[in-house]
């Protein structure tokens, strides 16, 4: 496996402050967060935001708003269809990933991603799609990085990606990695480099020192080192999409 399954570090982190500016709509039975670029309600490029285990929550929405501020319609589908891990369970230590994860395997998640891509292309008229995946969502960036689905991918501290999924990508992929990560370990990161070389697509891995798994979406923003790494990981994504999307 190119990255391990979610573990306790996936259910830790900090909730960020802010008021999301987008709106939630029900699309084919799936709650979906939409945020448009300012003064552009018919963009030809969109980013599908594939979340961590907390689904549509403040941290993800604020990040989505920033992608929109950089010119991209950004869409967060509820990958878990109402069964996300709650922040309160995270904070109280009640999050039980071992029992939760088997209910959210590709046979359940793939159709949500597929319908979101279809809606963006066919209903909204989007011409090119990028996908960002944080932790859990990184697997589905790789699974859908194929012609006619996702054109360009970015993932931060991904989990659950198999060697086969990574090796099958058919588009540019950028990865932000943490120095300390029991899921996307040093060994697995190096294995991923070898796989990406063989995949023969444009790729990038940036490694951030002094941070842990989850830093790109759940960093402690009172810590200057974590705040800087989170911001730079976001800039990495924007520069990647500006170049390839």
SULNORMO-V328193 format. One record per pair of residues at least 24 apart in sequence whose C-alpha atoms are under 10 Angstrom apart, sorted by the first residue. I is the first residue (numbers start at 1). J is the second residue. D is the distance in Angstrom with one decimal. If there is no record, write none. Layout:
BEGIN
i->(I,I)
j->(J,J)
d->(D,D)
END
This chain:
BEGIN
i->(1,1,1,1,1,1,1,1,1,1,1,1,2,2,2,2,2,2,2,2,2,2,2,2,2,2,2,2,2,2,2,2,2,2,3,3,3,3,3,3,3,3,3,3,3,3,3,3,3,3,3,3,3,3,3,4,4,4,4,4,4,4,4,4,4,4,5,5,5,5,5,5,5,5,5,5,5,5,5,6,6,6,6,6,6,6,6,6,6,6,6,6,7,7,7,7,7,7,8,8,8,8,8,8,8,9,9,9,9,9,9,10,10,10,10,10,10,10,10,10,10,10,10,10,10,11,11,11,11,11,11,11,11,11,11,11,11,11,11,11,11,12,12,12,12,12,12,12,12,12,13,13,13,13,13,13,13,13,13,13,13,14,14,14,14,14,14,14,14,14,14,14,14,15,15,15,15,15,15,15,15,15,15,15,16,16,16,16,16,16,16,16,16,16,17,17,17,17,18,18,18,18,19,19,19,19,19,20,20,20,20,20,20,20,20,20,20,21,21,21,21,22,22,22,22,22,22,22,23,23,24,24,24,24,25,26,26,27,27,27,27,27,28,28,28,28,29,29,29,30,30,30,30,30,30,30,30,30,31,31,31,31,31,31,31,31,32,32,32,32,32,32,32,32,33,33,33,33,33,33,33,33,33,34,34,34,34,34,34,34,34,34,35,35,35,35,35,35,35,35,35,35,35,35,35,36,36,36,36,36,36,36,36,36,36,37,37,37,37,37,37,37,37,37,37,38,38,38,38,38,38,39,40,40,40,40,41,41,42,42,42,42,43,43,43,43,43,43,43,43,44,44,44,44,44,44,44,44,44,44,45,45,45,45,45,45,45,45,45,45,45,45,45,45,46,46,46,46,46,46,46,46,46,46,46,46,46,46,46,46,46,46,47,47,47,47,47,47,47,47,47,47,47,47,47,47,47,47,47,47,47,47,48,48,48,48,48,48,48,48,48,48,48,48,48,48,48,48,48,48,49,49,49,49,49,49,49,49,49,49,49,49,49,49,49,49,50,50,50,50,50,50,50,50,50,50,50,50,50,50,50,50,50,50,51,51,51,51,51,51,51,51,51,51,51,51,51,51,52,52,52,52,52,52,52,52,52,52,52,52,52,52,53,53,53,53,53,53,53,53,53,53,53,53,53,53,53,54,54,54,54,54,54,54,54,54,54,55,55,55,55,55,55,55,55,55,55,56,56,56,57,57,57,59,59,59,59,60,60,60,62,63,63,63,64,66,66,67,67,67,67,70,70,71,71,72,72,72,72,72,73,73,73,74,74,74,74,75,75,75,75,76,76,76,77,77,77,77,78,78,78,78,79,79,79,79,79,79,79,79,79,80,80,80,80,80,81,81,81,106,106,106,109,109,110,110,110,113,113,113,113,113,114,114,114,117,117,117,117,118,118,121,121,127,128,128,129,129,129,130,130,130,130,130,130,130,131,131,131,131,132,132,132,132,132,132,133,133,133,133,134,134,134,134,134,134,134,134,134,134,135,135,135,135,135,135,135,135,135,135,136,136,137,138,139,139,140,141,141,141,141,142,142,142,142,142,142,142,143,143,143,143,144,144,144,144,145,145,145,145,145,146,146,146,147,151,151,151,152,152,152,152,152,152,153,153,153,153,153,153,154,154,154,154,154,154,154,154,154,155,155,155,155,156,156,156,156,156,156,156,156,156,156,156,156,157,157,157,157,157,157,157,157,157,157,157,157,157,158,158,158,158,159,159,159,160,161,162,163,163,163,163,163,164,165,166,166,166,166,166,167,167,167,167,167,167,167,167,167,168,168,168,168,168,169,169,169,169,170,170,170,170,171,171,171,171,171,171,172,172,172,172,172,172,172,172,172,172,173,173,173,173,173,173,173,173,173,174,174,174,174,174,174,174,174,174,175,175,175,175,175,175,175,175,176,176,176,176,176,176,176,176,176,176,176,176,176,176,177,177,177,177,177,177,177,177,177,177,177,177,178,178,178,178,178,178,178,178,178,178,178,178,179,179,179,179,179,179,179,180,180,180,180,180,180,180,181,181,181,181,182,182,183,184,185,202,203,204,204,205,206,206,206,207,208,208)
j->(159,160,161,162,163,164,165,166,184,188,191,192,139,158,159,160,161,162,163,164,165,166,167,183,184,185,187,188,189,190,191,192,193,195,135,138,139,157,158,159,160,161,162,163,166,181,182,183,184,185,187,188,189,191,192,158,159,160,161,162,181,182,183,184,185,188,97,98,101,135,136,158,159,160,161,162,182,183,184,52,53,97,98,101,135,136,158,159,160,182,183,184,96,97,98,159,182,183,90,93,95,96,97,98,182,181,182,183,212,213,214,52,53,54,90,95,97,135,136,157,159,183,213,214,218,52,53,54,85,86,87,89,90,91,93,94,95,96,97,214,218,87,90,91,93,95,213,214,218,219,87,90,91,212,213,214,215,217,218,219,220,59,87,90,91,214,215,217,218,219,220,221,222,57,58,59,60,87,91,217,218,219,220,221,57,58,59,60,62,217,218,219,220,221,58,59,62,221,58,59,61,62,58,59,61,62,65,57,58,59,60,61,62,63,64,65,66,61,62,64,65,61,62,64,65,68,74,75,61,75,56,75,76,77,77,77,78,77,112,115,116,119,112,115,116,119,78,81,112,77,78,79,80,81,82,112,115,116,56,76,77,78,79,80,81,82,56,75,76,77,78,79,81,116,57,60,61,64,74,75,76,77,78,61,64,65,68,73,74,75,76,77,61,62,64,65,66,67,68,69,72,73,74,75,76,64,65,67,68,69,71,72,73,74,75,65,66,67,68,69,70,71,72,73,74,68,69,70,71,72,73,71,68,71,72,73,73,124,73,124,125,126,71,72,73,124,125,126,127,128,72,73,120,121,124,125,126,127,128,129,71,72,73,74,120,121,125,126,127,128,129,130,241,245,71,72,73,74,75,117,120,121,124,125,126,127,128,129,130,131,150,245,71,72,73,74,75,76,117,120,126,128,129,130,131,132,150,151,152,153,241,245,72,73,74,75,76,77,113,116,117,120,129,130,131,132,133,141,150,153,74,75,76,77,78,113,130,131,132,133,134,137,138,141,154,155,75,76,77,78,79,113,131,132,133,134,135,136,137,138,139,140,141,155,76,77,78,79,80,132,133,134,135,136,137,138,140,217,79,84,85,133,134,135,136,137,138,158,159,214,217,218,79,80,83,84,85,86,87,97,100,101,104,134,135,136,137,78,79,80,83,84,85,86,87,90,136,79,80,81,82,83,84,85,86,136,137,80,82,84,84,86,87,216,217,218,219,134,217,218,217,216,217,234,132,234,238,234,235,237,238,238,242,238,242,129,130,238,241,242,120,126,129,129,130,131,132,116,117,120,131,113,116,132,112,113,115,116,109,112,113,116,104,108,109,110,111,112,113,136,137,104,105,108,109,112,108,109,112,139,140,143,137,140,140,143,144,140,141,143,144,149,144,149,150,144,148,149,150,148,149,148,149,151,152,245,153,241,245,154,172,173,240,241,244,245,155,173,237,241,156,173,174,175,237,241,157,158,159,175,158,159,175,176,213,214,215,216,217,218,159,160,161,183,184,213,214,215,216,217,160,161,161,175,165,166,165,165,166,169,173,166,167,168,169,170,171,173,167,168,169,170,168,169,170,171,169,170,171,172,173,170,171,172,171,241,244,245,202,240,241,243,244,245,203,237,240,241,244,245,203,204,205,234,236,237,238,240,241,205,216,233,237,184,205,206,213,214,215,216,217,230,233,234,237,181,182,183,184,185,189,207,212,213,214,215,216,217,183,184,213,214,183,184,213,184,192,192,188,191,192,195,196,195,195,192,193,195,196,199,192,194,195,196,197,198,199,200,201,195,196,198,199,201,196,199,200,201,199,200,201,202,199,200,201,202,203,244,196,200,201,202,203,204,240,241,244,245,201,202,203,204,205,237,240,241,244,202,203,204,205,206,236,237,240,241,203,204,205,206,207,233,236,237,204,205,206,207,208,215,216,229,230,232,233,234,236,237,205,206,207,208,209,211,212,213,214,215,216,233,206,207,208,209,210,211,212,213,214,215,216,229,207,208,209,210,211,212,213,207,208,209,210,211,212,213,211,212,213,214,212,213,213,213,213,244,240,236,240,236,232,233,236,233,232,233)
d->(9.3,7.2,6.2,4.3,5.1,8.2,9.2,9.3,9.7,7.6,9.1,9.2,9.7,9.0,8.2,7.4,5.4,5.1,5.0,8.6,8.6,7.3,9.6,9.1,7.4,9.0,9.1,5.4,7.2,9.1,6.8,5.8,9.6,8.8,9.6,9.5,8.8,8.7,6.5,4.9,5.2,5.2,6.8,8.4,9.8,9.9,9.0,5.6,4.8,7.3,9.6,6.2,7.9,9.6,8.5,8.4,5.4,5.1,7.2,8.5,9.9,7.7,4.6,6.3,8.2,8.4,9.7,9.7,9.0,9.4,8.4,9.2,5.5,4.6,8.2,9.9,9.5,6.5,9.2,9.6,8.8,7.4,8.8,8.4,7.7,7.1,9.0,6.0,7.0,9.2,6.8,9.8,9.5,7.0,8.3,9.2,8.2,7.4,9.4,9.3,8.5,8.8,7.8,9.8,9.6,8.4,8.1,8.7,8.3,6.6,7.5,8.0,7.5,9.3,9.2,9.8,8.9,7.4,8.6,9.9,9.2,9.0,7.2,6.7,9.6,9.4,7.8,8.4,8.1,9.2,8.3,8.6,5.4,8.4,8.3,9.5,6.8,9.0,8.2,9.0,9.9,8.9,6.2,7.5,8.9,9.6,9.2,8.0,7.9,9.7,9.5,8.5,8.7,9.6,9.2,7.1,7.9,8.5,4.9,6.2,7.1,8.7,9.3,9.9,9.2,9.6,9.3,8.7,5.1,6.0,5.6,8.1,10.0,9.0,7.3,6.3,9.8,8.1,9.9,9.0,6.5,8.3,8.3,9.4,9.8,6.8,5.5,9.3,8.3,8.9,7.4,8.4,8.3,7.8,7.6,7.8,8.6,9.8,7.3,8.4,9.2,6.9,7.6,9.8,8.6,7.3,9.7,9.3,6.9,9.0,9.2,5.7,5.5,9.0,8.6,6.8,9.9,8.2,8.1,9.5,6.8,7.8,9.1,8.6,7.1,9.4,9.2,9.5,9.6,9.9,9.3,9.5,9.0,9.3,9.6,9.4,9.8,8.7,9.9,8.6,8.1,8.2,9.2,7.9,9.1,9.1,10.0,8.5,9.6,6.8,6.3,8.3,9.1,6.3,8.7,7.5,9.2,9.0,8.8,8.6,6.3,5.6,9.0,9.7,7.3,8.2,8.1,6.8,5.5,4.3,5.9,9.2,9.8,8.7,9.7,9.8,7.6,8.8,8.1,5.6,4.9,6.4,8.2,9.0,8.5,9.0,9.4,7.4,6.0,4.8,6.7,8.8,8.6,10.0,7.1,6.2,9.4,8.8,6.3,9.2,8.6,6.0,5.4,6.7,9.0,9.5,8.1,9.1,5.6,8.2,8.0,6.9,4.5,6.5,8.8,8.4,9.3,8.2,4.5,5.7,7.2,5.1,5.8,5.8,8.3,7.5,6.9,9.2,7.6,9.4,9.4,9.7,9.9,8.3,9.2,8.6,8.3,9.5,8.7,7.4,7.7,8.1,8.3,7.2,6.5,8.5,8.1,6.6,8.6,9.7,8.6,8.5,9.6,9.1,8.6,6.8,4.5,5.1,6.5,8.6,8.4,6.0,6.7,9.1,9.3,9.6,9.1,5.6,6.0,4.9,5.8,7.8,9.9,7.6,8.8,5.2,4.6,5.7,7.6,9.7,7.7,9.2,9.7,9.9,6.5,8.2,6.6,5.0,6.2,8.3,10.0,9.2,9.9,6.3,6.1,4.7,6.3,8.7,9.8,9.5,9.9,8.7,5.7,4.6,5.2,7.0,9.1,10.0,9.2,9.2,9.1,9.7,9.7,8.4,5.8,4.9,6.0,7.8,8.6,7.9,7.8,8.9,7.1,6.3,4.7,6.4,8.5,9.1,8.7,9.6,6.7,5.8,4.8,7.3,9.8,9.8,8.6,5.9,5.0,6.2,8.3,7.9,9.8,9.2,9.8,9.9,8.6,6.4,7.2,8.5,7.4,8.3,7.1,5.9,4.6,6.6,8.9,7.8,4.5,7.2,9.1,7.3,7.5,9.1,7.3,8.3,8.1,7.5,9.7,8.1,5.9,5.4,7.3,6.6,5.0,8.2,9.7,9.4,9.2,9.1,9.3,7.5,5.2,5.1,4.8,5.6,8.4,9.1,9.3,8.8,8.6,9.9,8.8,8.2,9.3,6.0,5.8,8.5,9.8,9.1,9.8,9.2,9.8,8.9,7.7,6.2,8.2,9.5,9.7,9.0,9.1,5.4,5.1,6.1,6.9,9.2,9.5,6.8,7.1,9.1,8.8,8.7,5.7,7.6,8.7,9.6,9.4,9.5,9.6,8.4,9.6,9.0,8.6,10.0,6.4,7.0,9.7,9.1,6.9,9.0,9.6,9.5,7.7,8.4,9.8,8.9,9.7,8.7,9.9,9.1,7.5,7.5,9.3,9.7,9.6,9.5,9.2,9.6,9.5,9.9,9.6,9.1,9.6,9.8,9.3,9.3,9.8,8.2,9.7,8.7,9.4,9.7,8.8,9.8,7.2,7.4,9.4,6.9,9.3,7.8,9.2,9.9,8.3,8.3,5.7,8.6,9.2,6.2,7.5,9.8,8.6,6.7,9.8,8.2,7.1,8.7,9.3,9.0,8.6,9.3,8.3,9.3,9.8,8.3,7.6,8.6,8.8,7.9,9.4,9.9,8.3,9.5,8.4,7.9,9.9,9.5,9.1,6.6,7.8,9.6,8.3,9.3,9.1,9.8,8.6,6.8,8.9,9.6,7.4,7.9,9.7,9.9,9.9,7.1,9.1,6.8,8.2,9.6,9.9,9.4,8.0,9.8,9.4,9.8,8.0,9.9,8.7,7.2,9.6,9.5,6.1,8.4,10.0,9.6,9.9,7.7,9.7,7.7,7.2,10.0,5.1,8.4,9.8,9.1,9.3,8.1,6.9,10.0,9.4,9.1,6.9,8.9,9.6,9.1,7.8,8.5,9.0,9.5,9.5,9.0,8.8,5.9,8.8,7.8,5.9,8.9,9.2,8.2,10.0,7.9,7.2,9.8,9.6,7.8,8.9,9.6,5.3,5.8,5.8,8.2,8.3,4.9,6.4,9.9,7.8,9.8,8.5,7.2,9.7,8.5,7.0,9.9,6.7,6.3,9.4,8.8,8.6,8.1,9.3,9.3,9.5,9.2,9.9,9.9,8.8,6.2,9.4,7.9,8.4,9.6,9.6,9.6,8.3,9.7,9.6,9.5,8.7,7.8,8.4,6.4,8.5,9.8,7.7,9.2,9.2,7.8,10.0,7.8,6.2,9.4,10.0,9.8,8.8,5.8,6.4,8.1,7.9,9.7,7.7,6.5,8.7,9.0,6.1,6.7,9.7,9.1,9.9,9.7,9.6,8.6,7.6,7.3,9.8,8.9,10.0,7.5,10.0,7.0,7.2,8.1,8.6,9.4,5.6,6.4,9.0,7.3,5.4,9.1,9.7,9.3,9.3,9.8,6.8,10.0,8.6,6.9,9.1,7.7,7.8,8.6,6.7,9.4,9.4,9.1,5.8,7.1,8.7,9.2,9.9,9.4,5.6,4.6,5.6,8.5,8.7,9.3,7.2,9.2,7.6,6.5,4.8,6.6,8.7,9.8,8.5,9.8,9.5,8.3,5.5,4.6,6.0,8.1,8.1,7.3,7.0,9.3,8.0,6.0,4.7,6.3,8.5,8.9,8.8,8.6,8.4,5.9,5.0,6.1,7.5,9.7,8.1,9.6,9.6,9.3,6.1,9.0,7.8,8.6,7.0,6.0,4.8,6.1,9.0,9.0,8.7,7.8,9.3,9.0,9.0,8.8,8.6,5.8,5.1,6.5,7.7,5.6,5.3,5.8,8.1,7.4,8.9,9.1,6.4,5.8,5.0,6.3,6.0,6.4,8.2,9.9,9.1,8.0,7.4,6.3,4.8,6.6,8.5,5.6,4.9,8.7,8.8,7.6,7.5,7.9,9.6,9.1,9.6,9.5,9.0,9.8,9.8,8.2,8.3,9.4,9.0,8.4)
END
